[in-house]
Amino acid sequence: AGLQFLIDATDVQFDFLMDGEQIVDDGTLFGWSAEQVAGVARELRATPWEQLAAHYAPEKMASEGVYPNVWRFDAEGELAWLESAYDDLVAFFTQAAGAGYGAFMTFSF
């Protein structure tokens, strides 16, 4: 949710919880076609980390309860964690797109 908070503050059109095709009615499993994966990969590669990091607001994130709500404890450390997670996300979508793969996203409450 921390990454989604940053993404939502930009013009990037990507929603972890709503994108993809819902597979299970309870909203816990989504499928992404190869075309969707390629589109997300392009958009993420075109969005440098610095563009997202500019919107990092640990106090606001904490007050809004952005999961996992750790932002007030180690703001700089959490920013580094988000950067690492973003790098992993970009790498995942880039590699999957390069291989022509779709993807699954699972979410638990």
Secondary structure, DSSP 8 states (H G I E B T S, - for coil): -HHHHHHHTSS----TTTSSEE-STTS-EEEE-HHHHHHHHHHHHTS-HHHHHTT--HHHHHHTT-TT--TTT-HHHHHHHHHHHHHHHHHHHHHHHHTT--EEEE---
